[in-house]
Structure formats: structure tokens, C-alpha cells
Amino acid sequence: MSTISHDRVERATPTPRWSELLPREMWASGAIAVMWLSVLFTAIFGKDILNTTVGGTSSSVPSAIVVAFFAFFGTWVVARHGFRRDPGE
């Protein structure tokens, strides 16, 4: 009497999760792009910061400079954590 061996049964692959479809690097680069786009739009459409002293002298600073200051540090933090390679990966 002879026996027939069955083909190897393939396990169904699970549906990939959303976080696996969009890697961490893409989210980090998207966040950095949005930060600097906000600097661009603030530079184009934003108002100036006006300072007036009691003596009557006044000065103005574009508000995009303040936004760019925080975007710089935001880019630094997002890039440091978003593009970091863990030893286990």
C-alpha cells in the first residue's frame, strides 16, 4: 500500500498594519516638511512683531523668524528620533 504526501500548507500572511505600510522615516520627513512649510507661509502671509517703547522708538521683526527658531529645534528633535536606527532593527 502506498501513501501520498500532501503539499506543504502555507500559512496565511496577516494583513500588514498601517504603521508597517508607512515607515517611521516617512512620518519624520513629512513632519519636518510641514514645519518648514509653516515657516514659509508665515514669512509670506504673517504679520510683523511690532515693539514700541515709551520714548516713541519702534522696531519690527518678521514673525517668521520666531517660527523658524522653533522649527529648527523641532526639526532637530524629529530628525533625531525619526531617523534613528535601533540596534534591533
PLY file of the C-alpha trace (Angstrom):
ply
format ascii 1.0
element vertex 89
property float x
property float y
property float z
element edge 88
property int vertex1
property int vertex2
end_header
0.00 0.00 0.00
1.41 3.41 -0.89
0.71 6.79 0.64
0.57 10.17 -0.98
2.16 13.01 0.88
0.28 16.27 0.88
1.76 19.54 -0.26
3.07 21.85 2.38
0.33 24.07 3.75
1.14 27.76 3.53
0.11 29.91 6.44
-1.95 32.91 5.54
0.03 36.09 5.88
-1.59 38.60 8.19
-2.73 41.88 6.78
0.01 44.46 7.30
-0.73 47.10 9.88
-0.92 50.78 8.92
2.28 51.56 10.79
4.12 48.93 8.75
2.91 50.41 5.48
4.18 53.88 6.36
7.65 53.68 7.88
8.92 55.91 10.61
11.26 57.77 8.25
8.35 58.88 6.08
6.43 60.27 9.06
9.53 62.11 10.26
10.24 63.66 6.86
6.58 64.63 6.49
6.61 66.34 9.89
9.78 68.24 9.04
8.33 69.34 5.69
5.18 70.64 7.39
7.25 72.57 9.93
9.20 74.38 7.23
6.08 74.96 5.13
4.61 76.74 8.13
7.73 78.93 8.22
7.27 79.69 4.52
3.61 80.64 4.86
4.31 82.68 7.96
7.01 84.57 6.05
4.64 85.26 3.16
1.35 85.94 4.95
2.36 86.60 8.57
2.38 89.90 10.34
5.40 91.58 11.89
6.05 91.75 15.62
5.92 95.44 16.47
7.67 96.86 19.54
7.17 100.40 20.74
8.96 101.92 23.71
7.76 104.70 25.98
10.20 107.11 24.31
8.48 106.63 20.96
11.02 104.43 19.20
9.64 101.40 17.49
11.01 98.30 15.82
9.54 95.42 13.89
10.67 91.84 13.47
9.13 89.41 10.97
7.16 86.74 12.82
8.68 84.08 10.56
11.97 84.46 12.44
10.33 83.28 15.65
8.57 80.43 13.85
11.83 79.43 12.14
13.59 79.35 15.51
11.11 76.80 16.84
11.02 74.90 13.54
14.79 74.50 13.74
14.61 72.88 17.15
11.55 70.85 16.13
13.43 69.56 13.10
16.34 68.63 15.29
14.18 66.61 17.68
12.09 64.91 14.98
15.15 64.00 12.92
16.97 62.64 15.95
14.11 60.32 16.90
12.61 59.66 13.46
15.77 58.69 11.62
17.45 56.84 14.49
18.33 53.21 13.89
17.83 50.91 16.83
20.32 48.05 17.18
17.46 45.51 16.99
16.25 46.66 13.58
0 1
1 2
2 3
3 4
4 5
5 6
6 7
7 8
8 9
9 10
10 11
11 12
12 13
13 14
14 15
15 16
16 17
17 18
18 19
19 20
20 21
21 22
22 23
23 24
24 25
25 26
26 27
27 28
28 29
29 30
30 31
31 32
32 33
33 34
34 35
35 36
36 37
37 38
38 39
39 40
40 41
41 42
42 43
43 44
44 45
45 46
46 47
47 48
48 49
49 50
50 51
51 52
52 53
53 54
54 55
55 56
56 57
57 58
58 59
59 60
60 61
61 62
62 63
63 64
64 65
65 66
66 67
67 68
68 69
69 70
70 71
71 72
72 73
73 74
74 75
75 76
76 77
77 78
78 79
79 80
80 81
81 82
82 83
83 84
84 85
85 86
86 87
87 88
